[in-house]
Amino acid sequence: QRILSSRGVASRRVAEEMIVAGRVSVNDKVVTELGTKADPDSDVIRVDGRIIRPQRRRYIMLNKPRGFITTTSDERDRQTVMELVQTPERLYPVGRLDRDTEGLLLLTNDGDLANRVMHPRFGLEKEYHILTPDLPDPQTLERVRRGVEIDGRRVTPNEFRIFRETRDGVVLTVSL
């Protein structure tokens, strides 16, 4: 399923269903058992009889506007970030921005890169800018700097400061 996903055939979950259904072959032998090993560099992998070739790696930086959800599809028919890009490769968003949030979002088909960006063990710092109408008082700023509890976990920012003041309010920077 990992090879099929990396080659843009389907998500891993859908690829598993394709394997179990007998639609995948490796070196002309039908594979129905999940976890079957294949060498993507030397084995001939087919889905429904068609050879599945590697995709070229694609990386897109998107300035996500408000109103779009960060997913590849939505069962409630809301607008997704995938509607904003047109590529022959099957891409997926790296990380997530809420529907009402705008900002930089990376789209790729490079699973290794996506994992390095998203997984906490790699320690990639992420910076967020927050626009608020009012300047928080010094006690509030200090309380956030010391850390806040989110979903039962204490989160302490690497940095939390006033970035700039604008006519729309105050822009705060938080780095995690």
N, CA and C atoms as an extended XYZ file, in Angstrom:
528
Properties=species:S:1:pos:R:3:atomname:S:1:resname:S:1:resid:I:1 pbc="F F F"
N         0.819       -1.194        0.000 N   GLN     1
C         0.000        0.000        0.000 CA  GLN     1
C         0.858        1.252        0.000 C   GLN     1
N         2.037        1.161        0.606 N   ARG     2
C         2.912        2.330        0.630 CA  ARG     2
C         3.398        2.677       -0.779 C   ARG     2
N         3.767        1.683       -1.552 N   ILE     3
C         4.241        1.926       -2.916 CA  ILE     3
C         3.105        2.495       -3.766 C   ILE     3
N         1.931        1.911       -3.662 N   LEU     4
C         0.797        2.418       -4.445 CA  LEU     4
C         0.490        3.863       -4.082 C   LEU     4
N         0.533        4.170       -2.792 N   SER     5
C         0.273        5.530       -2.347 CA  SER     5
C         1.338        6.486       -2.868 C   SER     5
N         2.612        6.088       -2.782 N   SER     6
C         3.694        6.969       -3.230 CA  SER     6
C         3.664        7.193       -4.740 C   SER     6
N         3.046        6.267       -5.460 N   ARG     7
C         2.951        6.418       -6.911 CA  ARG     7
C         1.642        7.080       -7.345 C   ARG     7
N         0.889        7.562       -6.365 N   GLY     8
C        -0.296        8.350       -6.676 CA  GLY     8
C        -1.518        7.552       -7.071 C   GLY     8
N        -1.513        6.249       -6.810 N   VAL     9
C        -2.650        5.412       -7.186 CA  VAL     9
C        -3.845        5.704       -6.279 C   VAL     9
N        -3.585        5.730       -4.975 N   ALA    10
C        -4.660        5.909       -4.004 CA  ALA    10
C        -4.036        6.150       -2.631 C   ALA    10
N        -4.876        6.513       -1.675 N   SER    11
C        -4.395        6.617       -0.298 CA  SER    11
C        -4.005        5.226        0.178 C   SER    11
N        -3.279        5.145        1.278 N   ARG    12
C        -2.880        3.827        1.798 CA  ARG    12
C        -4.100        2.977        2.129 C   ARG    12
N        -5.100        3.584        2.717 N   ARG    13
C        -6.305        2.837        3.097 CA  ARG    13
C        -7.002        2.250        1.866 C   ARG    13
N        -7.152        3.062        0.831 N   VAL    14
C        -7.791        2.573       -0.397 CA  VAL    14
C        -6.892        1.542       -1.080 C   VAL    14
N        -5.578        1.750       -1.030 N   ALA    15
C        -4.644        0.782       -1.616 CA  ALA    15
C        -4.766       -0.575       -0.928 C   ALA    15
N        -4.956       -0.569        0.387 N   GLU    16
C        -5.159       -1.835        1.104 CA  GLU    16
C        -6.392       -2.562        0.575 C   GLU    16
N        -7.459       -1.816        0.346 N   GLU    17
C        -8.688       -2.423       -0.187 CA  GLU    17
C        -8.433       -3.004       -1.579 C   GLU    17
N        -7.628       -2.313       -2.384 N   MET    18
C        -7.313       -2.796       -3.732 CA  MET    18
C        -6.515       -4.101       -3.659 C   MET    18
N        -5.584       -4.167       -2.713 N   ILE    19
C        -4.770       -5.379       -2.549 CA  ILE    19
C        -5.645       -6.552       -2.141 C   ILE    19
N        -6.451       -6.361       -1.115 N   VAL    20
C        -7.318       -7.428       -0.611 CA  VAL    20
C        -8.281       -7.897       -1.695 C   VAL    20
N        -8.710       -6.977       -2.560 N   ALA    21
C        -9.639       -7.326       -3.645 CA  ALA    21
C        -8.952       -8.041       -4.808 C   ALA    21
N        -7.622       -8.194       -4.740 N   GLY    22
C        -6.914       -8.912       -5.797 CA  GLY    22
C        -6.647       -8.092       -7.042 C   GLY    22
N        -6.642       -6.791       -6.913 N   ARG    23
C        -6.442       -5.916       -8.070 CA  ARG    23
C        -4.969       -5.578       -8.316 C   ARG    23
N        -4.082       -6.022       -7.409 N   VAL    24
C        -2.670       -5.654       -7.487 CA  VAL    24
C        -1.834       -6.898       -7.766 C   VAL    24
N        -0.847       -6.737       -8.657 N   SER    25
C         0.096       -7.831       -8.895 CA  SER    25
C         1.523       -7.293       -8.823 C   SER    25
N         2.427       -8.174       -8.382 N   VAL    26
C         3.854       -7.875       -8.337 CA  VAL    26
C         4.546       -8.950       -9.154 C   VAL    26
N         5.241       -8.523      -10.208 N   ASN    27
C         5.914       -9.453      -11.121 CA  ASN    27
C         4.941      -10.519      -11.639 C   ASN    27
N         3.765      -10.062      -12.046 N   ASP    28
C         2.705      -10.892      -12.632 CA  ASP    28
C         2.084      -11.893      -11.678 C   ASP    28
N         2.316      -11.730      -10.377 N   LYS    29
C         1.680      -12.594       -9.382 CA  LYS    29
C         0.722      -11.733       -8.559 C   LYS    29
N        -0.561      -12.121       -8.533 N   VAL    30
C        -1.570      -11.354       -7.793 CA  VAL    30
C        -1.250      -11.405       -6.309 C   VAL    30
N        -1.334      -10.240       -5.672 N   VAL    31
C        -1.049      -10.107       -4.247 CA  VAL    31
C        -2.350       -9.752       -3.540 C   VAL    31
N        -2.703      -10.529       -2.501 N   THR    32
C        -3.921      -10.234       -1.738 CA  THR    32
C        -3.645      -10.092       -0.249 C   THR    32
N        -2.410      -10.338        0.147 N   GLU    33
C        -2.070      -10.273        1.574 CA  GLU    33
C        -1.409       -8.938        1.890 C   GLU    33
N        -1.977       -8.220        2.872 N   LEU    34
C        -1.403       -6.947        3.293 CA  LEU    34
C        -0.034       -7.191        3.916 C   LEU    34
N         0.885       -6.269        3.674 N   GLY    35
C         2.234       -6.408        4.210 CA  GLY    35
C         3.176       -7.159        3.301 C   GLY    35
N         2.691       -7.613        2.149 N   THR    36
C         3.567       -8.284        1.192 CA  THR    36
C         4.642       -7.299        0.743 C   THR    36
N         5.885       -7.749        0.725 N   LYS    37
C         7.009       -6.884        0.361 CA  LYS    37
C         7.189       -6.829       -1.152 C   LYS    37
N         7.590       -5.648       -1.623 N   ALA    38
C         7.925       -5.464       -3.030 CA  ALA    38
C         9.044       -4.428       -3.092 C   ALA    38
N         9.884       -4.550       -4.100 N   ASP    39
C        10.965       -3.591       -4.300 CA  ASP    39
C        10.516       -2.613       -5.379 C   ASP    39
N        10.282       -1.367       -5.011 N   PRO    40
C         9.771       -0.412       -6.001 CA  PRO    40
C        10.758       -0.120       -7.125 C   PRO    40
N        12.038       -0.413       -6.900 N   ASP    41
C        13.044       -0.138       -7.924 CA  ASP    41
C        13.194       -1.258       -8.944 C   ASP    41
N        12.850       -2.495       -8.563 N   SER    42
C        13.085       -3.598       -9.496 CA  SER    42
C        11.830       -4.412       -9.833 C   SER    42
N        10.824       -4.413       -8.980 N   ASP    43
C         9.616       -5.197       -9.241 CA  ASP    43
C         8.665       -4.446      -10.174 C   ASP    43
N         7.922       -5.227      -10.979 N   VAL    44
C         6.889       -4.661      -11.851 CA  VAL    44
C         5.572       -4.746      -11.091 C   VAL    44
N         5.012       -3.591      -10.779 N   ILE    45
C         3.787       -3.523       -9.984 CA  ILE    45
C         2.660       -3.042      -10.892 C   ILE    45
N         1.551       -3.787      -10.840 N   ARG    46
C         0.396       -3.457      -11.683 CA  ARG    46
C        -0.856       -3.341      -10.821 C   ARG    46
N        -1.749       -2.458      -11.253 N   VAL    47
C        -3.082       -2.361      -10.670 CA  VAL    47
C        -4.062       -2.490      -11.825 C   VAL    47
N        -4.951       -3.447      -11.695 N   ASP    48
C        -5.922       -3.721      -12.762 CA  ASP    48
C        -5.217       -3.942      -14.101 C   ASP    48
N        -4.044       -4.581      -14.047 N   GLY    49
C        -3.305       -4.914      -15.257 CA  GLY    49
C        -2.408       -3.816      -15.801 C   GLY    49
N        -2.507       -2.610      -15.259 N   ARG    50
C        -1.706       -1.483      -15.755 CA  ARG    50
C        -0.482       -1.286      -14.869 C   ARG    50
N         0.691       -1.145      -15.501 N   ILE    51
C         1.923       -0.904      -14.752 CA  ILE    51
C         1.835        0.461      -14.066 C   ILE    51
N         2.217        0.467      -12.808 N   ILE    52
C         2.197        1.695      -12.015 CA  ILE    52
C         3.625        2.218      -11.921 C   ILE    52
N         3.857        3.343      -12.550 N   ARG    53
C         5.201        3.929      -12.581 CA  ARG    53
C         5.344        4.988      -11.483 C   ARG    53
N         6.581        5.221      -11.062 N   PRO    54
C         6.800        6.256      -10.041 CA  PRO    54
C         6.380        7.630      -10.558 C   PRO    54
N         5.863        8.446       -9.663 N   GLN    55
C         5.535        9.829       -9.991 CA  GLN    55
C         6.772       10.682       -9.768 C   GLN    55
N         6.838       11.781      -10.476 N   ARG    56
C         7.888       12.728      -10.134 CA  ARG    56
C         7.455       13.425       -8.852 C   ARG    56
N         8.415       13.780       -8.045 N   ARG    57
C         8.120       14.445       -6.782 CA  ARG    57
C         7.624       15.856       -7.059 C   ARG    57
N         6.576       16.241       -6.356 N   ARG    58
C         5.990       17.565       -6.554 CA  ARG    58
C         5.864       18.241       -5.199 C   ARG    58
N         6.222       19.523       -5.169 N   TYR    59
C         6.142       20.327       -3.950 CA  TYR    59
C         5.491       21.654       -4.313 C   TYR    59
N         4.394       21.951       -3.653 N   ILE    60
C         3.693       23.211       -3.915 CA  ILE    60
C         3.518       23.948       -2.598 C   ILE    60
N         3.903       25.225       -2.601 N   MET    61
C         3.630       26.093       -1.459 CA  MET    61
C         2.370       26.872       -1.808 C   MET    61
N         1.360       26.758       -0.965 N   LEU    62
C         0.073       27.387       -1.204 CA  LEU    62
C        -0.221       28.387       -0.103 C   LEU    62
N        -0.597       29.599       -0.473 N   ASN    63
C        -1.081       30.556        0.506 CA  ASN    63
C        -2.577       30.280        0.664 C   ASN    63
N        -2.905       29.415        1.621 N   LYS    64
C        -4.286       28.968        1.803 CA  LYS    64
C        -5.179       30.133        2.229 C   LYS    64
N        -6.230       30.376        1.469 N   PRO    65
C        -7.179       31.410        1.885 CA  PRO    65
C        -8.175       30.871        2.910 C   PRO    65
N        -8.854       31.766        3.576 N   ARG    66
C        -9.914       31.370        4.501 CA  ARG    66
C       -11.038       30.687        3.726 C   ARG    66
N       -11.743       29.802        4.412 N   GLY    67
C       -12.911       29.172        3.813 CA  GLY    67
C       -12.661       27.808        3.197 C   GLY    67
N       -11.420       27.395        3.092 N   PHE    68
C       -11.085       26.091        2.528 CA  PHE    68
C       -10.602       25.176        3.644 C   PHE    68
N       -11.002       23.908        3.583 N   ILE    69
C       -10.519       22.974        4.596 CA  ILE    69
C        -9.302       22.233        4.063 C   ILE    69
N        -8.434       21.857        4.982 N   THR    70
C        -7.172       21.225        4.617 CA  THR    70
C        -7.343       19.716        4.622 C   THR    70
N        -7.842       19.211        3.511 N   THR    71
C        -8.019       17.774        3.315 CA  THR    71
C        -8.095       17.519        1.820 C   THR    71
N        -7.976       16.264        1.432 N   THR    72
C        -8.042       15.945        0.006 CA  THR    72
C        -9.478       15.805       -0.491 C   THR    72
N       -10.402       15.454        0.407 N   SER    73
C       -11.814       15.358        0.020 CA  SER    73
C       -12.661       15.575        1.263 C   SER    73
N       -13.921       15.910        1.046 N   ASP    74
C       -14.799       16.193        2.180 CA  ASP    74
C       -16.173       15.593        1.928 C   ASP    74
N       -16.618       14.782        2.872 N   GLU    75
C       -17.911       14.112        2.738 CA  GLU    75
C       -19.088       15.081        2.843 C   GLU    75
N       -18.848       16.291        3.377 N   ARG    76
C       -19.920       17.291        3.490 CA  ARG    76
C       -19.875       18.304        2.347 C   ARG    76
N       -19.050       18.017        1.345 N   ASP    77
C       -18.973       18.811        0.123 CA  ASP    77
C       -18.526       20.260        0.355 C   ASP    77
N       -17.661       20.465        1.361 N   ARG    78
C       -17.089       21.800        1.574 CA  ARG    78
C       -15.891       21.969        0.640 C   ARG    78
N       -15.497       23.212        0.403 N   GLN    79
C       -14.350       23.471       -0.451 CA  GLN    79
C       -13.069       22.991        0.232 C   GLN    79
N       -12.210       22.305       -0.543 N   THR    80
C       -10.938       21.820       -0.002 CA  THR    80
C        -9.782       22.526       -0.709 C   THR    80
N        -8.615       22.477       -0.085 N   VAL    81
C        -7.432       23.104       -0.678 CA  VAL    81
C        -7.064       22.458       -2.005 C   VAL    81
N        -7.505       21.231       -2.230 N   MET    82
C        -7.170       20.548       -3.476 CA  MET    82
C        -7.838       21.213       -4.682 C   MET    82
N        -8.907       21.962       -4.445 N   GLU    83
C        -9.575       22.680       -5.532 CA  GLU    83
C        -8.754       23.872       -6.012 C   GLU    83
N        -7.742       24.253       -5.246 N   LEU    84
C        -6.929       25.421       -5.576 CA  LEU    84
C        -5.712       25.088       -6.433 C   LEU    84
N        -5.402       23.806       -6.572 N   VAL    85
C        -4.229       23.399       -7.354 CA  VAL    85
C        -4.641       22.337       -8.371 C   VAL    85
N        -4.025       22.387       -9.519 N   GLN    86
C        -4.286       21.400      -10.569 CA  GLN    86
C        -2.954       20.796      -10.989 C   GLN    86
N        -2.737       19.534      -10.655 N   THR    87
C        -1.513       18.836      -11.055 CA  THR    87
C        -1.882       17.422      -11.485 C   THR    87
N        -1.077       16.839      -12.357 N   PRO    88
C        -1.354       15.450      -12.733 CA  PRO    88
C        -1.026       14.478      -11.600 C   PRO    88
N        -0.129       14.884      -10.682 N   GLU    89
C         0.240       14.022       -9.571 CA  GLU    89
C        -0.811       14.103       -8.471 C   GLU    89
N        -0.969       13.012       -7.745 N   ARG    90
C        -1.865       13.001       -6.586 CA  ARG    90
C        -1.104       13.601       -5.409 C   ARG    90
N        -1.546       14.763       -4.948 N   LEU    91
C        -0.898       15.465       -3.847 CA  LEU    91
C        -1.755       15.390       -2.598 C   LEU    91
N        -1.138       15.695       -1.472 N   TYR    92
C        -1.879       15.801       -0.221 CA  TYR    92
C        -1.231       16.880        0.630 C   TYR    92
N        -2.018       17.497        1.509 N   PRO    93
C        -1.480       18.566        2.353 CA  PRO    93
C        -0.575       18.021        3.448 C   PRO    93
N         0.454       18.788        3.770 N   VAL    94
C         1.369       18.458        4.857 CA  VAL    94
C         0.925       19.291        6.055 C   VAL    94
N         0.394       18.633        7.055 N   GLY    95
C        -0.140       19.365        8.200 CA  GLY    95
C        -1.542       19.857        7.920 C   GLY    95
N        -1.945       20.862        8.703 N   ARG    96
C        -3.326       21.306        8.594 CA  ARG    96
C        -3.432       22.747        9.053 C   ARG    96
N        -4.283       23.481        8.373 N   LEU    97
C        -4.697       24.807        8.818 CA  LEU    97
C        -6.215       24.775        8.907 C   LEU    97
N        -6.758       25.343        9.967 N   ASP    98
C        -8.210       25.363       10.149 CA  ASP    98
C        -8.888       26.109        9.005 C   ASP    98
N       -10.170       25.867        8.845 N   ARG    99
C       -10.920       26.457        7.739 CA  ARG    99
C       -10.849       27.974        7.711 C   ARG    99
N       -10.908       28.599        8.857 N   ASP   100
C       -10.884       30.065        8.915 CA  ASP   100
C        -9.475       30.632        9.014 C   ASP   100
N        -8.460       29.779        8.884 N   THR   101
C        -7.068       30.216        8.965 CA  THR   101
C        -6.497       30.332        7.566 C   THR   101
N        -5.670       31.352        7.372 N   GLU   102
C        -4.968       31.490        6.101 CA  GLU   102
C        -3.478       31.430        6.370 C   GLU   102
N        -2.723       31.027        5.360 N   GLY   103
C        -1.279       30.986        5.515 CA  GLY   103
C        -0.640       29.908        4.665 C   GLY   103
N         0.664       29.732        4.889 N   LEU   104
C         1.453       28.804        4.094 CA  LEU   104
C         1.070       27.359        4.382 C   LEU   104
N         0.803       26.628        3.320 N   LEU   105
C         0.497       25.205        3.416 CA  LEU   105
C         1.300       24.509        2.317 C   LEU   105
N         1.983       23.453        2.687 N   LEU   106
C         2.763       22.675        1.732 CA  LEU   106
C         1.915       21.507        1.252 C   LEU   106
N         1.899       21.296       -0.072 N   LEU   107
C         1.246       20.145       -0.694 CA  LEU   107
C         2.331       19.345       -1.397 C   LEU   107
N         2.297       18.029       -1.273 N   THR   108
C         3.337       17.208       -1.887 CA  THR   108
C         2.839       15.787       -2.118 C   THR   108
N         3.634       15.027       -2.840 N   ASN   109
C         3.429       13.585       -2.954 CA  ASN   109
C         4.636       12.856       -2.377 C   ASN   109
N         5.498       13.572       -1.680 N   ASP   110
C         6.711       13.034       -1.070 CA  ASP   110
C         6.424       12.672        0.387 C   ASP   110
N         6.101       11.414        0.625 N   GLY   111
C         5.728       10.961        1.959 CA  GLY   111
C         6.841       11.112        2.983 C   GLY   111
N         8.093       10.911        2.557 N   ASP   112
C         9.211       11.053        3.490 CA  ASP   112
C         9.332       12.500        3.963 C   ASP   112
N         9.223       13.444        3.042 N   LEU   113
C         9.290       14.852        3.432 CA  LEU   113
C         8.117       15.210        4.340 C   LEU   113
N         6.924       14.767        3.974 N   ALA   114
C         5.741       15.072        4.786 CA  ALA   114
C         5.923       14.558        6.212 C   ALA   114
N         6.453       13.368        6.351 N   ASN   115
C         6.687       12.795        7.671 CA  ASN   115
C         7.702       13.619        8.456 C   ASN   115
N         8.777       14.061        7.798 N   ARG   116
C         9.806       14.861        8.484 CA  ARG   116
C         9.250       16.214        8.938 C   ARG   116
N         8.325       16.764        8.189 N   VAL   117
C         7.737       18.051        8.562 CA  VAL   117
C         6.721       17.872        9.688 C   VAL   117
N         5.910       16.819        9.636 N   MET   118
C         4.797       16.679       10.582 CA  MET   118
C         5.167       15.977       11.885 C   MET   118
N         6.054       14.996       11.833 N   HIS   119
C         6.274       14.185       13.037 CA  HIS   119
C         7.098       14.946       14.067 C   HIS   119
N         6.621       14.998       15.313 N   PRO   120
C         7.307       15.766       16.359 CA  PRO   120
C         8.746       15.329       16.620 C   PRO   120
N         9.090       14.080       16.346 N   ARG   121
C        10.447       13.622       16.672 CA  ARG   121
C        11.524       14.351       15.870 C   ARG   121
N        11.146       14.979       14.756 N   PHE   122
C        12.124       15.708       13.953 CA  PHE   122
C        12.320       17.148       14.433 C   PHE   122
N        11.454       17.610       15.329 N   GLY   123
C        11.642       18.896       15.986 CA  GLY   123
C        11.611       20.112       15.073 C   GLY   123
N        10.841       20.050       13.990 N   LEU   124
C        10.744       21.199       13.093 CA  LEU   124
C         9.898       22.289       13.756 C   LEU   124
N        10.460       23.471       13.889 N   GLU   125
C         9.735       24.578       14.509 CA  GLU   125
C         8.732       25.158       13.525 C   GLU   125
N         7.550       25.452       14.043 N   LYS   126
C         6.496       26.050       13.227 CA  LYS   126
C         6.128       27.396       13.842 C   LYS   126
N         5.995       28.407       12.996 N   GLU   127
C         5.696       29.753       13.470 CA  GLU   127
C         4.317       30.174       12.983 C   GLU   127
N         3.548       30.733       13.899 N   TYR   128
C         2.194       31.185       13.591 CA  TYR   128
C         2.076       32.663       13.931 C   TYR   128
N         1.314       33.387       13.116 N   HIS   129
C         1.007       34.781       13.394 CA  HIS   129
C        -0.482       34.869       13.707 C   HIS   129
N        -0.783       35.558       14.763 N   ILE   130
C        -2.163       35.667       15.239 CA  ILE   130
C        -2.562       37.136       15.231 C   ILE   130
N        -3.637       37.456       14.546 N   LEU   131
C        -4.154       38.821       14.552 CA  LEU   131
C        -5.251       38.908       15.593 C   LEU   131
N        -5.081       39.802       16.551 N   THR   132
C        -6.084       39.998       17.595 CA  THR   132
C        -6.406       41.492       17.662 C   THR   132
N        -7.661       41.847       17.902 N   PRO   133
C        -8.026       43.274       17.872 CA  PRO   133
C        -7.384       44.095       19.002 C   PRO   133
N        -7.093       43.453       20.129 N   ASP   134
C        -6.575       44.190       21.275 CA  ASP   134
C        -5.217       43.659       21.715 C   ASP   134
N        -4.399       44.553       22.239 N   LEU   135
C        -3.106       44.171       22.796 CA  LEU   135
C        -3.329       43.421       24.100 C   LEU   135
N        -2.855       42.163       24.181 N   PRO   136
C        -3.022       41.431       25.442 CA  PRO   136
C        -2.233       42.115       26.564 C   PRO   136
N        -2.756       42.016       27.776 N   ASP   137
C        -2.045       42.620       28.908 CA  ASP   137
C        -0.784       41.805       29.208 C   ASP   137
N         0.196       42.381       29.895 N   PRO   138
C         1.465       41.685       30.162 CA  PRO   138
C         1.288       40.350       30.893 C   PRO   138
N         0.295       40.255       31.774 N   GLN   139
C         0.075       38.994       32.494 CA  GLN   139
C        -0.357       37.879       31.537 C   GLN   139
N        -1.199       38.197       30.587 N   THR   140
C        -1.645       37.208       29.605 CA  THR   140
C        -0.475       36.746       28.743 C   THR   140
N         0.328       37.696       28.301 N   LEU   141
C         1.496       37.344       27.488 CA  LEU   141
C         2.427       36.406       28.271 C   LEU   141
N         2.660       36.726       29.539 N   GLU   142
C         3.553       35.910       30.356 CA  GLU   142
C         2.974       34.524       30.618 C   GLU   142
N         1.658       34.456       30.835 N   ARG   143
C         1.005       33.161       31.069 CA  ARG   143
C         1.170       32.242       29.853 C   ARG   143
N         1.022       32.787       28.662 N   VAL   144
C         1.199       31.984       27.453 CA  VAL   144
C         2.664       31.571       27.311 C   VAL   144
N         3.582       32.486       27.593 N   ARG   145
C         5.019       32.159       27.507 CA  ARG   145
C         5.392       31.000       28.431 C   ARG   145
N         4.741       30.922       29.596 N   ARG   146
C         5.033       29.840       30.547 CA  ARG   146
C         4.405       28.515       30.101 C   ARG   146
N         3.460       28.567       29.192 N   GLY   147
C         2.833       27.352       28.678 CA  GLY   147
C         1.369       27.262       29.034 C   GLY   147
N         0.623       26.620       28.167 N   VAL   148
C        -0.817       26.424       28.363 CA  VAL   148
C        -1.134       24.954       28.164 C   VAL   148
N        -2.248       24.526       28.710 N   GLU   149
C        -2.672       23.148       28.554 CA  GLU   149
C        -3.627       23.047       27.372 C   GLU   149
N        -3.309       22.133       26.457 N   ILE   150
C        -4.146       21.893       25.284 CA  ILE   150
C        -4.380       20.398       25.196 C   ILE   150
N        -5.648       19.996       25.229 N   ASP   151
C        -6.012       18.575       25.160 CA  ASP   151
C        -5.251       17.738       26.183 C   ASP   151
N        -5.118       18.273       27.382 N   GLY   152
C        -4.483       17.530       28.461 CA  GLY   152
C        -2.960       17.521       28.439 C   GLY   152
N        -2.357       18.243       27.510 N   ARG   153
C        -0.892       18.313       27.422 CA  ARG   153
C        -0.436       19.745       27.601 C   ARG   153
N         0.658       19.930       28.296 N   ARG   154
C         1.232       21.258       28.486 CA  ARG   154
C         2.048       21.620       27.248 C   ARG   154
N         1.733       22.748       26.646 N   VAL   155
C         2.421       23.233       25.456 CA  VAL   155
C         3.090       24.557       25.811 C   VAL   155
N         4.414       24.577       25.686 N   THR   156
C         5.181       25.785       25.969 CA  THR   156
C         5.819       26.264       24.674 C   THR   156
N         5.519       27.481       24.259 N   PRO   157
C         6.088       27.966       22.998 CA  PRO   157
C         7.582       28.236       23.119 C   PRO   157
N         8.290       28.057       22.004 N   ASN   158
C         9.695       28.449       21.953 CA  ASN   158
C         9.807       29.962       21.997 C   ASN   158
N         8.817       30.619       21.397 N   GLU   159
C         8.788       32.076       21.367 CA  GLU   159
C         7.336       32.526       21.332 C   GLU   159
N         7.036       33.597       22.030 N   PHE   160
C         5.721       34.221       21.974 CA  PHE   160
C         5.944       35.704       22.207 C   PHE   160
N         5.609       36.515       21.195 N   ARG   161
C         5.889       37.946       21.310 CA  ARG   161
C         4.952       38.749       20.417 C   ARG   161
N         4.980       40.047       20.658 N   ILE   162
C         4.253       40.973       19.792 CA  ILE   162
C         5.108       41.172       18.548 C   ILE   162
N         4.525       40.915       17.399 N   PHE   163
C         5.251       41.034       16.136 CA  PHE   163
C         5.157       42.460       15.605 C   PHE   163
N         3.900       42.968       15.527 N   ARG   164
C         3.701       44.348       15.087 CA  ARG   164
C         2.257       44.765       15.365 C   ARG   164
N         2.054       46.056       15.343 N   GLU   165
C         0.701       46.609       15.486 CA  GLU   165
C         0.275       47.141       14.124 C   GLU   165
N        -0.984       46.877       13.759 N   THR   166
C        -1.536       47.340       12.490 CA  THR   166
C        -2.846       48.061       12.774 C   THR   166
N        -3.433       48.632       11.759 N   ARG   167
C        -4.718       49.309       11.969 CA  ARG   167
C        -5.836       48.306       12.278 C   ARG   167
N        -5.598       47.004       11.925 N   ASP   168
C        -6.589       45.968       12.211 CA  ASP   168
C        -6.428       45.356       13.590 C   ASP   168
N        -5.306       45.634       14.253 N   GLY   169
C        -5.068       45.065       15.571 CA  GLY   169
C        -3.602       44.755       15.785 C   GLY   169
N        -3.346       43.812       16.642 N   VAL   170
C        -1.986       43.435       17.011 CA  VAL   170
C        -1.683       42.046       16.443 C   VAL   170
N        -0.511       41.917       15.829 N   VAL   171
C        -0.076       40.618       15.312 CA  VAL   171
C         0.902       40.024       16.327 C   VAL   171
N         0.570       38.851       16.833 N   LEU   172
C         1.420       38.131       17.765 CA  LEU   172
C         2.111       36.999       17.010 C   LEU   172
N         3.305       36.644       17.431 N   THR   173
C         4.027       35.516       16.855 CA  THR   173
C         4.185       34.450       17.923 C   THR   173
N         3.854       33.209       17.563 N   VAL   174
C         4.114       32.088       18.465 CA  VAL   174
C         4.832       31.007       17.653 C   VAL   174
N         5.940       30.509       18.227 N   SER   175
C         6.714       29.442       17.583 CA  SER   175
C         6.640       28.210       18.455 C   SER   175
N         6.317       27.089       17.821 N   LEU   176
C         6.195       25.817       18.538 CA  LEU   176
C         7.130       24.792       17.937 C   LEU   176
